[in-house]
Amino acid sequence: MARGIRQYDPDHGGVLEIEEIHPNFVEVYFVPPERSLLGAGLDPKKANSYRTKLLDINGQHNFLTIHPISTFGDRSDFLKPKYGQIKRITLDDTDIIFGFDGAVPATQEYVRDVLENLPSAFTKDYAYGLGLAKPYRFIIDAVEELSDCAEIVITGKHATGPDQNGDGIFYISTQDFEQGRVELNKIDRHAQSAVRAVKWTAAHNILAERLGVPKQDPKTGRHPYRKLFTAVAAGMQELSEEDQNAVIGALTSHAADIAEDQPEKLAKLRGDIELVTLEALITRYEGMLGENLVEARWQEFFNENPFILNMAFGYPVIKVRDQASVGGRKLSGDGEKITDFLVKNSLTNNTAIFEIKTPKTPILNKTPFRDGVYTPAADLSGSINQVLDQKYQFQKQIAQIKDNTRLYDIESYAVHCCLVIGKTPDGDDQKKSFELFRRNSKDVEIVTFDELLEKLKQLSAFLRAAEA
């Protein structure tokens, strides 16, 4: 008979229900949080009726099956499968991958630890929906195009291809899956480099024409894949299926030679890639600022691009953990206080806490307290108290957290708190009031979303100037 364990993690975004179907086999279900149900126009009081399966974990036969779903209430596919045809992704030999040691997870903490150890191509946070991360969605598309299978099994026991018994399973060998992940990363980098070359040429030629200076052609590079990407980015020709195969073949056969023979050119290419990636990030950030997104979407964005948060410090930091439990026994465990990001100074190991709100969060009250003086909105002052309480809980529990997590290279000498919230207010009086307030907030550094965007733009301008 199935036994159920219901655990709630309100700040993380939902309920996990773990049911033991039989010894050494559990099913994990996701019950969405109130904010997601409200966003989807559903009744939060009936939350349990909307629970959806996330995982099957079988310790006896050593496999883990993911049921990819959409977990954002503001989307039309809320709680529905992420993909059109593929409904399940199974990882075989989980004792090798995850080290179950013969016991399947019985608590939410253990489930989150299992997800944390998923291969790098996978989404690891159930609050954002499981499955393959966006850059690797093409693997799903390829399987759906080449078969009518509803399940992908990644395994070292079978060759890549559909199951011959007609069970609707498409096997991908572990080696082929890793090769696909690496190749997709390479193709993305080379494509971005080509796009940057075309953008630079376009901007140059516009100004050159006005000044009577000769125009230039995009630098295509010497290798076939770079030439093809540059031609497509410049609108000179379409990339045919045959050309795509040629690009992939060239990537496979020439990458090692380039790294050995021309390391300086690879270093230059890396710089080009970083700049064009930053430009794409700025465009994406600007688009997100124009949308009405929930906190979870912004947390996901900063989790994918943690270096943006580094700019709010001014000294070198690395992420320790997102959604860290600062009031529990372990960073990955359940606790009353969950911070969005726990980071540390890479030189001193001193820790810092980040709390992420949304650009729509009010900064100041709409009506002045006195002529020309505006007081902080309840959302701002409440958020400050929230992050200060997280700091207090973390400093109180730091010794136990370090021992239980076995993470000894973090310190709480002077825990830095940073709050990312709202947008810079309009109006001179509002700006003055905001600056007076936050400059006197000595324990919490307050940064607005549009200020982070401006820092990204300044970084991009600096890199362009340095390159020139």
C-alpha positions in Angstrom: 0.0 0.0 0.0 1.3 3.4 -0.9 2.6 5.7 1.9 2.6 9.5 1.3 4.9 12.1 2.8 3.8 15.7 2.2 6.4 18.5 2.6 6.1 22.2 2.0 8.7 24.6 0.9 6.7 27.9 0.5 9.5 30.2 -0.6 10.8 27.6 -3.0 7.5 27.4 -4.8 5.3 24.4 -4.1 4.7 21.1 -2.3 6.4 17.8 -2.9 4.4 14.7 -2.1 6.5 11.5 -1.9 4.5 8.3 -2.1 6.1 4.9 -1.5 4.4 2.6 -4.0 6.3 -0.5 -2.9 9.7 -1.0 -1.1 12.5 0.9 -2.8 10.2 2.6 -5.3 8.7 6.1 -4.8 6.6 8.5 -6.9 7.1 12.2 -6.4 4.3 14.7 -7.1 4.3 18.5 -7.4 1.5 20.5 -5.8 1.7 24.1 -7.2 2.0 27.1 -4.8 -0.8 29.6 -4.3 0.8 32.3 -6.5 1.0 29.9 -9.5 -2.6 28.8 -9.1 -3.8 32.4 -8.8 -1.8 33.2 -11.9 -3.5 30.4 -13.8 -7.0 31.5 -12.5 -7.4 28.4 -10.3 -8.7 28.0 -6.8 -5.7 27.7 -4.3 -8.1 26.0 -1.9 -8.2 23.0 -4.3 -4.4 22.9 -4.7 -4.1 19.2 -4.0 -6.5 18.4 -6.9 -3.9 19.9 -9.3 -1.0 17.8 -8.1 1.1 16.4 -11.0 3.7 13.7 -11.1 7.3 14.8 -11.4 9.4 11.7 -10.8 9.5 7.9 -10.5 12.5 6.7 -8.5 13.2 3.0 -8.5 16.1 1.8 -6.3 15.5 -1.8 -7.0 16.0 -1.6 -10.8 18.2 1.5 -10.6 16.4 4.1 -12.8 14.9 7.6 -12.4 12.1 8.8 -14.7 11.4 12.5 -15.1 7.9 13.7 -16.1 8.7 17.2 -17.6 5.9 19.6 -16.9 5.4 23.4 -17.1 5.2 24.9 -13.5 4.5 28.6 -14.3 1.0 29.7 -13.7 1.2 32.5 -16.2 1.6 30.1 -19.1 -1.1 28.4 -21.1 0.5 25.0 -20.7 0.5 25.2 -16.8 0.9 21.7 -15.3 0.9 20.1 -18.8 3.8 18.2 -20.4 6.6 20.5 -21.6 7.0 18.7 -24.9 4.6 17.7 -27.6 5.4 14.0 -27.9 8.0 13.1 -25.3 6.3 12.6 -21.9 9.0 10.9 -20.0 12.8 11.0 -19.8 14.5 8.1 -17.9 18.1 7.9 -16.7 19.3 4.3 -16.3 22.0 3.1 -13.9 21.0 5.7 -11.3 23.2 3.9 -8.7 26.2 5.0 -10.7 24.9 8.5 -11.5 23.3 9.4 -8.1 24.7 6.9 -5.6 21.4 5.8 -4.1 23.2 3.1 -2.0 20.1 0.9 -2.3 17.7 3.5 -0.7 15.4 5.8 -2.6 14.6 9.3 -1.2 11.9 9.5 1.5 12.2 13.3 2.1 12.0 16.4 0.1 15.6 17.2 1.1 16.8 13.9 -0.4 14.8 14.5 -3.6 16.4 17.9 -4.0 19.8 16.4 -3.5 19.1 13.8 -6.2 18.0 16.6 -8.6 21.1 18.6 -7.8 23.2 15.6 -9.0 21.4 15.4 -12.4 23.7 15.7 -15.5 24.5 19.3 -16.5 22.1 19.2 -19.5 19.1 18.9 -17.1 17.0 21.4 -15.2 17.6 20.7 -11.6 15.0 22.8 -9.8 11.5 21.3 -9.7 10.0 24.8 -9.2 11.0 25.6 -12.8 9.8 22.3 -14.2 12.1 19.4 -14.9 13.4 18.1 -18.2 16.3 19.2 -20.5 17.5 22.7 -20.1 16.6 25.0 -23.0 19.9 24.9 -25.0 19.4 21.1 -25.3 15.8 21.1 -26.3 16.9 20.2 -29.8 17.6 16.7 -28.6 13.9 16.3 -27.8 13.0 17.8 -31.1 15.2 15.4 -33.0 13.7 12.4 -31.2 10.2 13.6 -31.9 11.1 14.1 -35.6 12.8 10.7 -36.0 10.3 8.6 -34.1 6.9 8.3 -32.6 8.3 7.4 -29.2 6.9 9.0 -26.0 9.9 8.2 -23.7 13.6 8.8 -23.9 15.9 6.5 -22.0 19.5 7.6 -21.5 21.5 4.5 -20.8 24.8 2.7 -21.2 23.1 -0.6 -21.9 21.6 0.0 -25.3 22.7 1.5 -28.6 21.0 4.7 -29.7 17.7 4.1 -31.5 14.0 3.2 -31.0 13.2 0.1 -29.0 12.6 -2.8 -31.4 9.8 -4.2 -29.3 7.6 -1.2 -30.1 7.3 -0.1 -26.5 7.5 3.6 -27.5 11.0 4.0 -26.0 13.9 5.8 -27.8 17.2 4.8 -26.3 20.1 7.3 -26.4 23.5 5.9 -25.3 25.2 7.8 -22.5 28.1 8.5 -24.9 25.9 9.8 -27.7 24.0 12.0 -25.2 27.2 13.6 -23.9 28.5 14.1 -27.5 25.3 15.8 -28.5 25.5 18.1 -25.5 29.0 19.1 -26.3 28.4 19.6 -30.0 25.3 21.8 -29.3 27.4 24.0 -27.0 30.1 24.3 -29.7 27.6 25.2 -32.5 26.0 27.8 -30.3 29.4 29.5 -29.6 30.5 29.6 -33.2 27.1 30.9 -34.4 27.2 33.7 -31.9 30.7 34.6 -33.0 29.6 34.8 -36.6 26.6 37.0 -35.7 28.9 39.4 -33.9 31.1 39.7 -36.9 28.1 40.6 -39.1 26.7 43.1 -36.6 30.1 44.9 -36.4 30.3 45.1 -40.2 26.8 46.4 -40.5 27.4 49.2 -37.9 30.7 50.0 -39.5 29.3 50.2 -43.0 26.4 52.5 -42.0 28.9 55.1 -40.6 31.5 54.5 -43.3 28.9 55.3 -46.0 28.2 58.7 -44.3 31.9 59.5 -44.0 32.8 58.3 -47.5 35.0 55.5 -46.2 35.2 52.2 -48.0 32.8 49.5 -46.7 33.9 46.2 -45.4 32.7 42.6 -45.8 32.1 40.4 -42.7 35.1 38.4 -41.6 34.0 34.9 -42.3 37.0 33.0 -40.9 38.7 30.1 -42.6 36.7 27.2 -41.4 33.5 26.0 -43.2 31.1 26.2 -40.3 32.1 29.8 -39.5 31.8 30.8 -43.1 28.3 29.3 -43.3 27.1 30.9 -40.1 28.5 34.3 -41.2 26.7 34.0 -44.6 23.4 33.2 -43.0 23.7 36.0 -40.4 24.4 38.4 -43.2 21.4 37.2 -45.1 23.5 36.0 -48.0 22.2 32.4 -48.1 20.1 30.0 -46.2 21.7 27.1 -44.3 20.6 24.0 -46.0 20.3 20.6 -44.3 23.4 19.5 -46.2 25.3 22.5 -45.0 24.2 21.9 -41.5 25.6 18.4 -41.7 28.8 19.8 -43.1 29.1 22.3 -40.1 28.6 19.5 -37.6 31.1 17.4 -39.3 33.6 20.2 -39.4 33.1 20.9 -35.7 33.7 17.3 -34.9 36.9 16.8 -37.0 38.6 20.2 -36.6 38.0 21.4 -33.0 41.0 19.5 -31.5 43.3 20.7 -34.3 42.4 24.3 -33.8 42.9 24.1 -30.1 46.4 22.6 -30.6 47.6 24.7 -33.6 46.0 28.1 -33.0 45.3 28.6 -29.3 45.6 32.4 -29.6 42.8 32.4 -32.2 40.6 30.4 -29.9 41.3 32.9 -27.1 40.2 35.7 -29.5 37.1 33.7 -30.4 36.2 33.3 -26.8 36.3 37.0 -26.3 34.1 37.5 -29.3 31.7 34.9 -28.0 31.6 36.6 -24.5 30.7 39.9 -26.1 28.0 38.7 -28.4 26.6 36.6 -25.5 26.4 39.7 -23.4 24.6 41.6 -26.1 22.1 38.8 -26.4 21.7 38.8 -22.6 21.0 42.5 -22.6 18.3 42.1 -25.2 16.7 39.3 -23.2 16.9 41.3 -20.0 15.2 44.4 -21.7 12.4 42.1 -23.0 11.8 40.6 -19.6 11.6 44.0 -18.0 8.7 44.8 -20.2 6.7 41.7 -19.0 4.8 41.1 -15.8 6.9 38.1 -14.6 6.6 36.4 -11.2 9.6 36.2 -8.8 10.3 32.6 -9.8 11.1 33.6 -13.4 13.5 36.3 -12.3 15.2 33.8 -9.9 15.6 31.4 -12.8 17.1 34.1 -14.9 19.7 35.1 -12.3 20.4 31.5 -11.6 21.3 31.0 -15.3 23.4 34.3 -15.3 24.9 34.7 -11.8 27.6 37.0 -13.0 24.9 39.8 -13.1 24.7 39.6 -9.4 28.4 39.8 -9.1 28.2 43.4 -10.4 26.2 44.4 -7.4 29.2 43.6 -5.2 32.3 45.0 -6.9 34.5 42.1 -5.7 34.9 38.5 -6.9 32.1 36.2 -5.8 30.9 32.7 -6.6 27.5 31.1 -6.1 27.3 28.7 -3.2 23.7 27.7 -3.7 20.4 29.1 -5.0 17.3 28.7 -2.8 19.5 28.0 0.2 18.0 27.1 3.5 19.6 29.6 5.9 17.5 28.6 8.9 17.8 24.8 8.7 20.4 22.2 9.4 21.8 22.1 5.8 21.8 24.5 2.9 19.9 22.0 0.9 17.4 21.1 3.6 14.1 22.4 4.7 14.1 25.6 6.8 11.9 28.4 7.8 14.1 30.9 6.0 15.0 30.4 2.4 17.2 32.9 0.6 17.2 33.2 -3.2 21.0 33.1 -3.5 23.8 32.4 -1.1 27.2 33.5 -2.6 30.7 33.9 -1.2 33.7 36.1 -1.8 36.1 33.8 -3.8 39.1 35.3 -2.0 37.9 35.6 1.6 35.0 33.1 1.7 32.8 35.7 3.4 29.2 35.0 2.5 26.5 37.2 1.1 22.7 36.8 0.8 20.7 37.9 -2.2 16.9 38.4 -2.2 15.2 38.8 -5.6 11.9 40.5 -6.0 10.4 41.8 -9.3 10.7 45.0 -11.3 7.0 45.7 -10.6 7.6 45.7 -6.8 6.8 49.2 -5.4 9.8 51.2 -4.1 8.0 54.2 -2.7 4.5 55.1 -1.5 2.6 57.0 -4.2 1.6 60.0 -2.0 4.3 62.1 -0.3 4.8 62.1 3.5 5.7 65.7 3.4 6.2 68.1 0.5 8.9 66.6 -1.6 9.5 63.6 0.8 8.3 60.1 0.0 8.5 57.1 2.4 9.5 53.6 1.4 6.7 51.3 0.3 5.7 48.4 2.6 7.1 45.9 0.0 10.6 47.6 0.2 10.8 47.9 4.0 9.3 44.4 4.4 11.9 42.9 2.0 14.7 44.6 4.0 13.4 43.0 7.2 13.1 39.7 5.4 16.7 39.6 4.2 18.0 40.9 7.6 16.1 38.0 9.3 17.7 35.6 6.8 21.1 37.0 7.8 20.3 36.6 11.5 19.2 33.0 11.0 22.3 32.2 8.9 24.7 33.6 11.4 23.0 31.8 14.2 23.1 28.4 12.3 26.4 28.8 10.4 28.3 26.3 12.6 25.7 23.6 12.3 25.2 24.2 8.6 28.9 23.9 7.9 29.2 20.6 9.8 26.0 19.0 8.4 26.7 20.1 4.8 30.5 19.5 5.1 31.0 22.8 3.3 33.7 24.4 5.4 34.9 27.1 3.0 32.1 29.6 3.8 32.4 32.2 6.6 30.0 34.7 8.2 32.5 37.4 9.2 30.2 40.2 8.0 27.3 38.7 5.9 26.5 41.1 3.1 22.9 41.5 2.2 21.7 42.6 -1.3 18.1 43.2 -2.3 17.2 43.4 -6.0 13.9 45.1 -6.2 11.7 47.4 -8.4 12.8 50.1 -10.8 14.3 53.5 -10.1 11.4 55.9 -9.4 10.5 58.7 -11.7 10.6 62.3 -10.6 13.3 64.3 -8.8 11.7 64.2 -5.4 11.1 60.4 -5.6 14.7 59.8 -6.7 16.0 62.0 -3.9 13.8 60.2 -1.3 14.9 56.8 -2.6 18.6 57.6 -2.6 18.4 59.1 0.9 16.7 56.0 2.2 18.9 53.4 0.6 22.2 55.2 1.3 21.3 55.1 5.0 20.4 51.4 4.8 23.9 50.3 5.9 23.2 46.6 6.3 21.3 45.9 3.1 22.5 47.0 -0.3 19.5 47.9 -2.5 19.8 47.7 -6.3 17.0 48.1 -8.8 16.5 46.0 -11.9 17.0 48.8 -14.3 20.3 49.7 -12.5 21.6 46.2 -13.2 20.6 46.5 -16.8 22.6 49.8 -17.1 25.6 48.1 -15.6 25.3 45.4 -18.2 25.2 48.0 -20.9 28.2 49.8 -19.5 30.1 46.5 -19.4 29.3 45.9 -23.0 30.5 49.4 -24.0 33.7 48.8 -22.1 34.4 45.5 -23.8 33.7 47.1 -27.2 36.1 49.9 -26.5 38.8 47.5 -25.2 38.5 45.4 -28.3 38.8 48.4 -30.6 
